[in-house]
Amino acid sequence: MVIRVFVASSSGSVAIKKRQQDVVRFLEANRIEFEEVDITMSEEKRQWMYKNIPEDRQPAQGNPLPPQIFSDDRYCGDYDGFFESKESNTVFSFLGLKPTLTSKESEP
């Protein structure tokens, strides 16, 4: 299972850059293996990301903004969903992973 974080390396938005960094830093700090996919370098990867976000999770206007998170080909969510799962200590469930022994999710 591969966690893939779709990012935009050349985004002009400070907010998007901070959100991307927040996700990446959290995954690194928790030693969760992941792959960063830069959608600004590949039209094919950008189109794959757009196509694989469920219709009910698409924004009302425009295209979905990074970061977008997938577990293999399963859509996990965007930054807001990630942030909510981080706040409620359910990131492993959000990512479709089994909780580690140090995670609150592993408690009965």
Helices and strands as residue ranges (DSSP letters): E 3-7, H 14-29, E 34-38, H 43-52, G 55-57, E 68-71, E 74-78, H 79-87, H 91-95, G 104-106
